[in-house]
Amino acid sequence: MQLYRWLVEAAKVRGSAKALVYRDTYLSWRGLQHRVERRAQEFASMGISSGHWVGLMLGNVPDFATLALAISKLGATVVPLDPTTGMRDLALIMDAAPLRALITRPRGGVDTSVPVEEVTQRRTGRQPETPEARRRLQGTLLTCSVYKRAKDEAPSGAAVVLFTSDSTGDPKGVLRTSENLVAGAANLKSTLDVTPEDRILTTAPLYHAYGFDLGLCLALCHGATLYLEDEVAPKRIVKILRDQEIDLLPAAPALYAGLAKLPTAKPLKIKRARYLAAGSPLSPAVAEAFRARWGIRPMAMYHTTETQSVAIDRKGLAPDSVGKAVDGVEARTDREGVIWVRSAAVAAGSVTVGLLRRPTGDRVPVGGVDKDGWFRTGDLGKIDKSGKIFLAGREDNLVKVDGKRVALGEVEGCLESFAKVTAAKARVITDPLGGPMVVAKVVVNSKCGAEELIDYCARNLAPYKVPRRIEFSEAL
């Protein structure tokens, strides 16, 4: 119920001040609370209550915030999901997350809840579970599919479950307790000096840990105004930054690269600008190009789904580093260069297909916690004498694209499942001003075009996992 508790406190203090802004509309804190109360009553009438998990498959729109808060009010667990999730991943998530309900919006006029059931049957070979009810939420185009689920099917204690990828590329749900959320927001308050007067623009997806933590949670916890944007077009973003005098911008380096390419314009005059870059490396070229164009230097940041915010380059003077650990977080490296993190914000556990994991012990796997509370991130790097953290890659087969984890083996497996492909090898390349992208080299056994392979991947993988370029070779 932590998200809802923050809302109640903010509504008492901030009242008629702006809470949520989207395009030309806004909600005050009292208005937001009123909408949340109505949605909570609607969910309760569907049989959703404390202990249930509810999937929320939406982008950066006001309904995401309203529905997440209503779910929290009931004591249920919020499970944000990427609305562009591929069919394979969606089937795996449905197996791993015992959802009591799944809220979706139409995709091109077709409700996403139907393909979920069909693809689950295809993958598992068993009869898919049919929703006991499917309702249209009042005043929206959103559909809520309600499933028969016993409360003890879902692990208890989680306020939010955020999905990422494990080392094999399969979806992994990271369990966050209310205590984890409070600790994560508190760590950032002093580091970023967040106040109720701050204006936060979230272009990072709210269903992703980066956008969820630095957008929704930060605004709720401190009563700041949250601006939502689901159209990441540089011209539109810079207009919002200027017109609304945005103080805090959590975004991917690719957005800063796009903004740096815009025609010459007057620098942004924002006194307390804290523009953050995370999810992939912030290159010195992008940081300097953005500063030269807009007069603000982006701050590189280290953030993961399991640990929340780890480090920030607060002065923005060393983009090759992700800065020093934020308040309340300890970081160290071992002999192999693996980064370990200890904090009250570290997630309580994770779920994969049919398995709850809280790994502990002497030999700790990636994503595990040792007996002293240190979390093994799987990231490689070093920490210099001043405490600055430098990232250098991963100890497993994961890479990051647009701030999201991609297992290269999953991309290769998808390509090799295509009848005309004999072998495939995927890698990530980085454009200095365009960011990271997946490309693949393939060996084929019959005539095949690159577009044919890319279309096949697009039907089976999330968009950020799809290779941007296919290279043909006689051998790997």
DAHUGI-V979050 format. One record per residue. N is the residue number from 1. RES is the residue in three letters. BURIAL is I if it has 16 or more other ideal C-beta (glycine too) atoms within 10 Angstrom, else O. Layout:
# DAHUGI-V979050
n | res | burial
N | RES | BURIAL
N | RES | BURIAL
This chain:
# DAHUGI-V979050
n | res | burial
1 | MET | I
2 | GLN | I
3 | LEU | I
4 | TYR | I
5 | ARG | I
6 | TRP | I
7 | LEU | I
8 | VAL | O
9 | GLU | O
10 | ALA | I
11 | ALA | I
12 | LYS | O
13 | VAL | O
14 | ARG | I
15 | GLY | O
16 | SER | O
17 | ALA | I
18 | LYS | I
19 | ALA | I
20 | LEU | I
21 | VAL | I
22 | TYR | I
23 | ARG | O
24 | ASP | O
25 | THR | O
26 | TYR | I
27 | LEU | I
28 | SER | I
29 | TRP | I
30 | ARG | O
31 | GLY | I
32 | LEU | I
33 | GLN | I
34 | HIS | O
35 | ARG | I
36 | VAL | I
37 | GLU | O
38 | ARG | O
39 | ARG | I
40 | ALA | I
41 | GLN | O
42 | GLU | I
43 | PHE | I
44 | ALA | O
45 | SER | O
46 | MET | I
47 | GLY | O
48 | ILE | I
49 | SER | O
50 | SER | O
51 | GLY | I
52 | HIS | I
53 | TRP | I
54 | VAL | I
55 | GLY | I
56 | LEU | I
57 | MET | I
58 | LEU | I
59 | GLY | I
60 | ASN | I
61 | VAL | I
62 | PRO | I
63 | ASP | I
64 | PHE | I
65 | ALA | I
66 | THR | I
67 | LEU | I
68 | ALA | I
69 | LEU | I
70 | ALA | I
71 | ILE | I
72 | SER | I
73 | LYS | I
74 | LEU | I
75 | GLY | O
76 | ALA | I
77 | THR | I
78 | VAL | I
79 | VAL | I
80 | PRO | I
81 | LEU | I
82 | ASP | I
83 | PRO | I
84 | THR | O
85 | THR | I
86 | GLY | I
87 | MET | I
88 | ARG | I
89 | ASP | I
90 | LEU | I
91 | ALA | I
92 | LEU | I
93 | ILE | I
94 | MET | I
95 | ASP | I
96 | ALA | I
97 | ALA | I
98 | PRO | I
99 | LEU | I
100 | ARG | I
101 | ALA | I
102 | LEU | I
103 | ILE | I
104 | THR | I
105 | ARG | I
106 | PRO | O
107 | ARG | O
108 | GLY | O
109 | GLY | O
110 | VAL | O
111 | ASP | I
112 | THR | I
113 | SER | I
114 | VAL | O
115 | PRO | I
116 | VAL | I
117 | GLU | I
118 | GLU | O
119 | VAL | I
120 | THR | I
121 | GLN | O
122 | ARG | O
123 | ARG | I
124 | THR | O
125 | GLY | O
126 | ARG | O
127 | GLN | O
128 | PRO | I
129 | GLU | O
130 | THR | O
131 | PRO | I
132 | GLU | O
133 | ALA | O
134 | ARG | O
135 | ARG | O
136 | ARG | O
137 | LEU | I
138 | GLN | O
139 | GLY | O
140 | THR | O
141 | LEU | O
142 | LEU | I
143 | THR | I
144 | CYS | I
145 | SER | I
146 | VAL | I
147 | TYR | I
148 | LYS | O
149 | ARG | I
150 | ALA | O
151 | LYS | O
152 | ASP | O
153 | GLU | O
154 | ALA | I
155 | PRO | I
156 | SER | O
157 | GLY | O
158 | ALA | I
159 | ALA | I
160 | VAL | I
161 | VAL | I
162 | LEU | I
163 | PHE | I
164 | THR | I
165 | SER | I
166 | ASP | I
167 | SER | I
168 | THR | O
169 | GLY | I
170 | ASP | I
171 | PRO | I
172 | LYS | I
173 | GLY | I
174 | VAL | I
175 | LEU | I
176 | ARG | I
177 | THR | I
178 | SER | I
179 | GLU | O
180 | ASN | I
181 | LEU | I
182 | VAL | I
183 | ALA | I
184 | GLY | I
185 | ALA | I
186 | ALA | O
187 | ASN | I
188 | LEU | I
189 | LYS | I
190 | SER | O
191 | THR | I
192 | LEU | I
193 | ASP | O
194 | VAL | I
195 | THR | O
196 | PRO | O
197 | GLU | O
198 | ASP | I
199 | ARG | I
200 | ILE | I
201 | LEU | I
202 | THR | I
203 | THR | I
204 | ALA | I
205 | PRO | I
206 | LEU | I
207 | TYR | I
208 | HIS | I
209 | ALA | I
210 | TYR | I
211 | GLY | I
212 | PHE | I
213 | ASP | I
214 | LEU | I
215 | GLY | I
216 | LEU | I
217 | CYS | I
218 | LEU | I
219 | ALA | I
220 | LEU | I
221 | CYS | I
222 | HIS | I
223 | GLY | I
224 | ALA | I
225 | THR | I
226 | LEU | I
227 | TYR | I
228 | LEU | I
229 | GLU | I
230 | ASP | O
231 | GLU | O
232 | VAL | I
233 | ALA | O
234 | PRO | O
235 | LYS | O
236 | ARG | O
237 | ILE | I
238 | VAL | I
239 | LYS | O
240 | ILE | I
241 | LEU | I
242 | ARG | I
243 | ASP | O
244 | GLN | O
245 | GLU | O
246 | ILE | I
247 | ASP | I
248 | LEU | I
249 | LEU | I
250 | PRO | I
251 | ALA | I
252 | ALA | I
253 | PRO | I
254 | ALA | I
255 | LEU | I
256 | TYR | I
257 | ALA | I
258 | GLY | I
259 | LEU | I
260 | ALA | I
261 | LYS | O
262 | LEU | O
263 | PRO | O
264 | THR | O
265 | ALA | O
266 | LYS | O
267 | PRO | O
268 | LEU | I
269 | LYS | O
270 | ILE | I
271 | LYS | O
272 | ARG | O
273 | ALA | I
274 | ARG | I
275 | TYR | I
276 | LEU | I
277 | ALA | I
278 | ALA | I
279 | GLY | I
280 | SER | I
281 | PRO | I
282 | LEU | I
283 | SER | I
284 | PRO | O
285 | ALA | O
286 | VAL | I
287 | ALA | I
288 | GLU | O
289 | ALA | I
290 | PHE | I
291 | ARG | I
292 | ALA | O
293 | ARG | I
294 | TRP | I
295 | GLY | O
296 | ILE | I
297 | ARG | I
298 | PRO | I
299 | MET | I
300 | ALA | I
301 | MET | I
302 | TYR | I
303 | HIS | I
304 | THR | I
305 | THR | I
306 | GLU | I
307 | THR | I
308 | GLN | I
309 | SER | I
310 | VAL | I
311 | ALA | I
312 | ILE | I
313 | ASP | I
314 | ARG | O
315 | LYS | O
316 | GLY | I
317 | LEU | O
318 | ALA | I
319 | PRO | I
320 | ASP | O
321 | SER | I
322 | VAL | I
323 | GLY | I
324 | LYS | I
325 | ALA | I
326 | VAL | I
327 | ASP | O
328 | GLY | I
329 | VAL | I
330 | GLU | O
331 | ALA | I
332 | ARG | O
333 | THR | I
334 | ASP | O
335 | ARG | O
336 | GLU | O
337 | GLY | O
338 | VAL | I
339 | ILE | I
340 | TRP | I
341 | VAL | I
342 | ARG | I
343 | SER | I
344 | ALA | I
345 | ALA | I
346 | VAL | I
347 | ALA | I
348 | ALA | I
349 | GLY | I
350 | SER | I
351 | VAL | I
352 | THR | I
353 | VAL | I
354 | GLY | O
355 | LEU | O
356 | LEU | O
357 | ARG | O
358 | ARG | O
359 | PRO | O
360 | THR | O
361 | GLY | O
362 | ASP | O
363 | ARG | O
364 | VAL | I
365 | PRO | O
366 | VAL | I
367 | GLY | I
368 | GLY | I
369 | VAL | I
370 | ASP | I
371 | LYS | O
372 | ASP | O
373 | GLY | O
374 | TRP | I
375 | PHE | I
376 | ARG | I
377 | THR | I
378 | GLY | I
379 | ASP | I
380 | LEU | I
381 | GLY | I
382 | LYS | O
383 | ILE | I
384 | ASP | O
385 | LYS | O
386 | SER | O
387 | GLY | O
388 | LYS | I
389 | ILE | I
390 | PHE | I
391 | LEU | I
392 | ALA | O
393 | GLY | O
394 | ARG | I
395 | GLU | I
396 | ASP | I
397 | ASN | O
398 | LEU | I
399 | VAL | I
400 | LYS | I
401 | VAL | I
402 | ASP | I
403 | GLY | I
404 | LYS | I
405 | ARG | I
406 | VAL | I
407 | ALA | I
408 | LEU | I
409 | GLY | O
410 | GLU | I
411 | VAL | I
412 | GLU | I
413 | GLY | O
414 | CYS | I
415 | LEU | I
416 | GLU | O
417 | SER | O
418 | PHE | I
419 | ALA | O
420 | LYS | O
421 | VAL | I
422 | THR | O
423 | ALA | O
424 | ALA | I
425 | LYS | I
426 | ALA | I
427 | ARG | O
428 | VAL | O
429 | ILE | O
430 | THR | O
431 | ASP | O
432 | PRO | O
433 | LEU | I
434 | GLY | O
435 | GLY | I
436 | PRO | I
437 | MET | I
438 | VAL | I
439 | VAL | O
440 | ALA | I
441 | LYS | I
442 | VAL | I
443 | VAL | O
444 | VAL | I
445 | ASN | O
446 | SER | O
447 | LYS | O
448 | CYS | I
449 | GLY | O
450 | ALA | O
451 | GLU | O
452 | GLU | O
453 | LEU | I
454 | ILE | I
455 | ASP | O
456 | TYR | I
457 | CYS | I
458 | ALA | O
459 | ARG | O
460 | ASN | I
461 | LEU | I
462 | ALA | I
463 | PRO | O
464 | TYR | I
465 | LYS | I
466 | VAL | I
467 | PRO | I
468 | ARG | O
469 | ARG | O
470 | ILE | I
471 | GLU | O
472 | PHE | O
473 | SER | O
474 | GLU | O
475 | ALA | O
476 | LEU | O
